[in-house]
Amino acid sequence: MRNWQVERRKRTRHLIELGGLVVKAGIVELTDDNRAMIYGALIWMADKLNSDDGERARELWAGKGKEAFAAEQEIKTPTTSYPQ
């Protein structure tokens, strides 16, 4: 396989994963799949990250995302309890 094909597949996978996050967060349903609204919200996020309050937004949003991933992981792999 040629190098450009490998790179194209990596890029495609990356874009699919990012789109999956939009779906996973419930954004598609909440906006009734309104692409302009979703794009506008992403632009608002970029503006926020570029502002003086950007570092705080990064910390808050990263924390919220980590919590959500951890909660999802707990659902997928519940702890096993053994009878005593």
WOCOR-V538975 format. One record per pair of residues at least 24 apart in sequence whose ideal C-beta (glycine too) atoms are under 7 Angstrom apart, sorted by sequence separation. I is the first residue (numbers start at 0). J is the second residue. If there is no record, write none. Layout:
{{I & J} {I & J}}
//
This chain:
none
//
